[in-house]
Amino acid sequence: MYTIEFQKRGLPHAHFLIILMDGYNLLTPQAYDKIVCAQLPDPYIDHHLYKLVTKHMIHSPGHDKIAFSVHNNDTNVEIDEIKEYQFARWVSPQEAAWRLFAFSINEMTPTVCQLQLHLDGQQFVSFENNQTVDQIINNPMIRKTMLTEFFLMNKINNDAINLNILHKEFPQHFVWSSSYKIWSHRKQHLTVGRIVTCHPTEGERYYLRLLLMNVRGPKSYEDLRTMDGRCYSTFREATEKRGLLHSDNNLIECMSEVVSYQMPYS
């Protein structure tokens, strides 16, 4: 994972987050010093390079926000003192050129797929300004989400049925099409799934998330609420019957994921 940054006078530089395999982790400052070096060129040996580095690559603490004013030379025009001052972001020539050429600003590997979390019929709906209420309601696509189609795949797709996996594991094997609102088989690229976070005060939505994190291959909301052949009326009841509220399993899973992926889901 990396991101490109610029200072007001500076050249582009990158911030990297690199996760090493077990056995290669750097645990002491001395270990970092062996592979990371940050020093200025000698001003006597390479004076020209020293001037370039100190001019373009060293900056004092600050930010890229500026305030500027717009004046009207016509003294007869009344000036609005509020609108006169503008607040904007300062973009250096280097950053402007970087963006004009559409160079990459950041990248993350593996890709993280954010999985939607919503109760039945409570998903977000996008629509055009010129659409009527009837057109929106009668559009079957608004009822299709990553979650509802995950349930459907566990009903009709043999591979999904045989895999019998959790919702967060689904993007490792299938890819979501936001245009057609369907899951299809993944052919390349590693992707990590993460269900959006949810606070316990959100009630049923929080308990739905707990169930999705622990129940494999659910086929519907009702299936998630079913335990030992009985369908409970709320997700909270279902989580209680599964023992998810009487232990620290969710905390243990979170910390276990930190160890394995170093990318916690909550």
C-alpha positions as CSV (number, residue, x, y, z in Angstrom):
1,M,0.0,0.0,0.0
2,Y,1.3,3.4,-0.9
3,T,0.3,7.0,-1.3
4,I,2.0,9.9,-3.1
5,E,2.3,13.2,-1.4
6,F,3.5,16.7,-2.3
7,Q,4.7,19.7,-0.4
8,K,4.3,23.3,-1.5
9,R,7.8,23.5,-3.0
10,G,8.5,19.8,-3.0
11,L,8.9,16.9,-5.4
12,P,6.6,13.9,-5.1
13,H,7.4,11.4,-2.5
14,A,5.7,8.1,-1.5
15,H,4.6,6.7,1.9
16,F,4.7,2.9,1.8
17,L,3.1,0.4,4.1
18,I,4.8,-3.0,3.6
19,I,3.8,-6.1,5.6
20,L,6.6,-8.6,5.7
21,M,6.3,-12.4,6.0
22,D,6.9,-14.1,9.3
23,G,10.6,-14.4,9.9
24,Y,11.4,-11.2,8.0
25,N,9.9,-8.7,10.4
26,L,12.1,-5.8,11.6
27,L,11.9,-5.7,15.3
28,T,14.6,-3.3,16.4
29,P,15.8,0.2,15.3
30,Q,19.1,-1.4,14.4
31,A,17.4,-3.8,12.0
32,Y,15.6,-0.8,10.3
33,D,18.9,1.1,10.0
34,K,20.4,-1.7,7.9
35,I,17.9,-1.2,5.1
36,V,16.5,2.3,5.6
37,C,18.8,5.3,5.1
38,A,17.8,9.0,5.2
39,Q,20.6,11.4,5.1
40,L,21.5,14.7,3.3
41,P,24.2,14.7,0.6
42,D,27.5,16.1,1.7
43,P,27.4,19.9,1.0
44,Y,31.2,20.0,0.3
45,I,31.4,16.9,-1.9
46,D,28.1,17.3,-3.8
47,H,27.1,20.9,-3.3
48,H,24.6,21.0,-6.2
49,L,22.7,17.9,-5.1
50,Y,22.7,19.2,-1.5
51,K,21.0,22.4,-2.7
52,L,18.4,20.5,-4.7
53,V,17.5,18.2,-1.8
54,T,17.3,21.0,0.8
55,K,15.2,23.2,-1.5
56,H,12.7,20.6,-2.8
57,M,12.6,17.8,-0.3
58,I,12.7,19.4,3.1
59,H,9.7,21.2,4.5
60,S,8.6,22.7,7.8
61,P,5.4,21.6,9.5
62,G,2.4,23.0,7.6
63,H,-0.5,22.3,5.4
64,D,-1.7,22.8,1.9
65,K,-4.7,25.1,2.8
66,I,-4.5,28.8,1.9
67,A,-6.8,31.8,2.2
68,F,-6.8,34.5,-0.5
69,S,-8.9,37.5,-1.3
70,V,-10.5,38.8,-4.5
71,H,-10.7,42.5,-4.9
72,N,-12.7,44.7,-7.2
73,N,-10.9,47.8,-8.5
74,D,-14.2,49.6,-9.0
75,T,-14.5,51.7,-5.8
76,N,-18.2,52.3,-6.5
77,V,-19.0,48.6,-6.1
78,E,-20.0,47.5,-2.6
79,I,-17.8,44.6,-1.5
80,D,-19.2,41.6,0.4
81,E,-16.7,41.1,3.2
82,I,-17.8,37.4,3.6
83,K,-17.6,36.4,0.0
84,E,-14.5,38.4,-0.6
85,Y,-12.3,35.8,1.0
86,Q,-11.9,32.4,-0.4
87,F,-10.6,29.2,1.2
88,A,-9.0,26.7,-1.1
89,R,-6.3,24.0,-1.4
90,W,-2.9,25.0,-2.7
91,V,-1.7,22.7,-5.5
92,S,2.0,22.8,-6.5
93,P,3.1,22.8,-10.2
94,Q,4.5,19.3,-9.6
95,E,1.3,17.9,-8.2
96,A,-0.7,19.6,-11.0
97,A,1.4,18.0,-13.7
98,W,1.2,14.6,-11.9
99,R,-2.6,14.8,-11.9
100,L,-2.8,16.1,-15.5
101,F,-0.9,13.0,-16.7
102,A,-3.2,10.9,-14.5
103,F,-0.3,9.2,-12.7
104,S,-1.4,7.0,-9.8
105,I,-1.7,8.7,-6.4
106,N,-2.2,5.6,-4.3
107,E,-2.5,1.8,-4.6
108,M,-3.4,-1.0,-2.2
109,T,-2.7,-4.7,-2.5
110,P,-4.6,-6.8,-2.0
111,T,-7.8,-5.0,-2.9
112,V,-10.4,-4.7,-0.1
113,C,-14.0,-5.3,-1.0
114,Q,-16.4,-3.4,1.3
115,L,-19.4,-5.6,1.9
116,Q,-22.8,-3.9,2.5
117,L,-24.7,-4.5,5.7
118,H,-28.4,-3.8,5.9
119,L,-31.6,-5.3,7.3
120,D,-34.2,-6.7,5.0
121,G,-35.6,-4.0,2.7
122,Q,-33.4,-1.3,4.3
123,Q,-30.7,-1.0,1.8
124,F,-29.5,2.3,0.2
125,V,-31.2,3.1,-3.1
126,S,-29.7,5.3,-5.9
127,F,-31.9,7.0,-8.5
128,E,-31.9,9.8,-11.0
129,N,-33.5,13.1,-10.4
130,N,-36.0,12.7,-13.2
131,Q,-37.3,9.3,-12.0
132,T,-40.8,9.1,-10.4
133,V,-41.5,7.2,-7.2
134,D,-43.3,4.5,-9.1
135,Q,-40.3,4.0,-11.5
136,I,-38.0,3.7,-8.5
137,I,-40.2,1.3,-6.6
138,N,-40.9,-0.9,-9.6
139,N,-37.3,-1.2,-10.6
140,P,-36.2,-4.8,-9.6
141,M,-32.6,-3.8,-9.5
142,I,-33.0,-1.8,-6.3
143,R,-33.8,-5.0,-4.4
144,K,-30.5,-6.5,-5.4
145,T,-27.5,-5.9,-3.2
146,M,-24.3,-7.6,-2.4
147,L,-25.9,-9.3,0.6
148,T,-29.2,-10.4,-1.0
149,E,-27.3,-11.8,-4.0
150,F,-24.9,-13.6,-1.6
151,F,-27.9,-15.3,-0.1
152,L,-29.1,-16.2,-3.6
153,M,-25.7,-17.6,-4.7
154,N,-25.8,-19.9,-1.6
155,K,-29.2,-21.2,-2.9
156,I,-28.5,-21.7,-6.7
157,N,-24.8,-21.8,-7.3
158,N,-23.2,-25.2,-6.9
159,D,-19.7,-23.8,-6.3
160,A,-21.0,-21.4,-3.6
161,I,-22.9,-24.2,-2.0
162,N,-19.9,-26.5,-1.9
163,L,-17.6,-23.8,-0.6
164,N,-20.0,-23.1,2.3
165,I,-18.1,-19.9,3.3
166,L,-18.7,-16.8,5.3
167,H,-19.9,-13.5,3.8
168,K,-16.4,-11.9,4.3
169,E,-14.8,-14.8,2.5
170,F,-17.0,-14.6,-0.5
171,P,-15.0,-11.9,-2.5
172,Q,-12.0,-14.3,-2.5
173,H,-13.9,-16.6,-4.9
174,F,-16.5,-14.3,-6.5
175,V,-16.5,-10.8,-7.9
176,W,-19.3,-8.3,-7.6
177,S,-20.7,-6.4,-10.6
178,S,-22.2,-3.1,-9.5
179,S,-23.8,-2.6,-13.0
180,Y,-25.6,-6.0,-13.3
181,K,-25.9,-6.6,-9.5
182,I,-24.6,-10.1,-9.6
183,W,-21.7,-12.2,-8.2
184,S,-19.6,-14.0,-10.8
185,H,-16.6,-16.4,-10.5
186,R,-13.3,-14.6,-9.7
187,K,-10.6,-15.4,-12.3
188,Q,-7.7,-13.3,-11.0
189,H,-6.4,-10.9,-8.3
190,L,-6.6,-11.6,-4.6
191,T,-9.4,-9.6,-2.9
192,V,-10.1,-9.4,0.8
193,G,-13.7,-9.0,2.0
194,R,-14.6,-6.7,4.9
195,I,-18.2,-6.2,6.2
196,V,-18.7,-2.6,7.1
197,T,-18.4,-1.8,10.8
198,C,-21.5,-1.5,13.0
199,H,-21.8,-0.2,16.6
200,P,-23.7,-2.3,19.2
201,T,-26.1,0.5,19.7
202,E,-27.5,-0.1,16.2
203,G,-29.4,-3.1,17.5
204,E,-30.6,-5.6,15.0
205,R,-28.1,-4.5,12.4
206,Y,-25.2,-5.2,14.8
207,Y,-26.6,-8.7,15.5
208,L,-27.0,-9.3,11.8
209,R,-23.3,-8.6,11.4
210,L,-22.4,-11.0,14.2
211,L,-24.3,-13.7,12.5
212,L,-22.8,-13.0,9.1
213,M,-19.3,-13.2,10.7
214,N,-20.1,-16.7,12.1
215,V,-22.7,-18.5,10.0
216,R,-21.5,-20.2,6.9
217,G,-23.5,-20.3,3.6
218,P,-26.7,-18.6,4.8
219,K,-29.5,-18.6,2.2
220,S,-31.7,-15.8,3.6
221,Y,-32.3,-13.5,6.5
222,E,-34.6,-16.2,7.9
223,D,-31.8,-18.8,7.5
224,L,-29.5,-16.6,9.6
225,R,-32.2,-16.5,12.4
226,T,-32.7,-20.3,12.3
227,M,-31.1,-22.5,15.0
228,D,-31.8,-26.2,15.4
229,G,-34.8,-26.0,13.1
230,R,-36.4,-23.0,14.8
231,C,-36.6,-19.6,13.2
232,Y,-36.3,-16.8,15.8
233,S,-38.1,-13.5,15.4
234,T,-35.0,-11.3,15.9
235,F,-31.3,-11.5,15.1
236,R,-30.5,-10.8,18.7
237,E,-32.4,-14.0,19.8
238,A,-30.5,-16.0,17.1
239,T,-27.1,-14.7,18.3
240,E,-28.0,-15.5,21.9
241,K,-29.0,-19.1,21.0
242,R,-25.7,-19.5,19.1
243,G,-23.8,-18.4,22.1
244,L,-22.3,-15.4,20.4
245,L,-23.2,-13.0,23.2
246,H,-22.1,-15.2,26.0
247,S,-18.4,-15.3,25.1
248,D,-15.5,-13.3,23.7
249,N,-15.6,-15.2,20.4
250,N,-16.1,-12.0,18.3
251,L,-13.1,-10.4,20.0
252,I,-11.0,-13.4,19.6
253,E,-11.8,-13.6,15.9
254,C,-11.0,-9.9,15.5
255,M,-7.5,-10.4,17.1
256,S,-6.9,-13.6,15.2
257,E,-7.6,-11.7,12.0
258,V,-5.1,-9.1,13.0
259,V,-2.5,-11.8,13.4
260,S,-3.2,-13.5,10.0
261,Y,-4.1,-10.5,7.8
262,Q,-3.0,-7.5,9.9
263,M,-6.2,-5.8,8.6
264,P,-8.9,-6.0,11.3
265,Y,-12.6,-5.9,10.3
266,S,-13.8,-4.0,13.3
